[in-house]
């Protein structure tokens, strides 16, 4: 028979992993939807239609910088979420963090493990965009390589906005969870005791 504390710890661990898995799935679909729509809108707007190839490459590079800034904000928020709740919006990040915790308690190594897990996931999500964009450009005359690059730039802008927004929401939720809940039974000046 297991002690009550051990059973509660297991349930708590399962709950944290359950929350993480749900958050990962929701986050992945929301990110992909926003990024894809942003990419399609940027190509469809034809704003960058007359650019030379090198200019489109510069545009793409700029959007990667913006995406990197969004990722940085979300990595920081994700680490805080892991430290304070044991949950994450990225299952691989949580797994890496939990494995690192078995070996060390040094915050720097835990932070690195969480960041590597998160970034590996995000880079893997890039593959379908490249395969799709360039697959269509190669298979069809309807899409040029420049349009494929503009699509990718748009997906980066959508992903940057999503990462930054998720970081803000995560920080707001954590901030709200730390606020004390006012008691309904507190005495207030001017009230009469009955």
Secondary structure, 3 states (H helix, E strand, C coil): CCCHHHHHHHHHHHHHHHHHHHHHHHHHHHHHHHHHHHHHHHHHHCCCCCCCHHHHHHHHHHHHHHHHHHHHHHHHHHHHHHHHHCCCCCHHHHHHHHHHHHHCCCHHHHHHHHHHHHHHHHHHHHHHHHHHHHHHHHHCCCCCHHHHHHHHHHHHHHHHHHHHHHHHHHHHHHHHHHCCCCCCCCCCCCCCCC
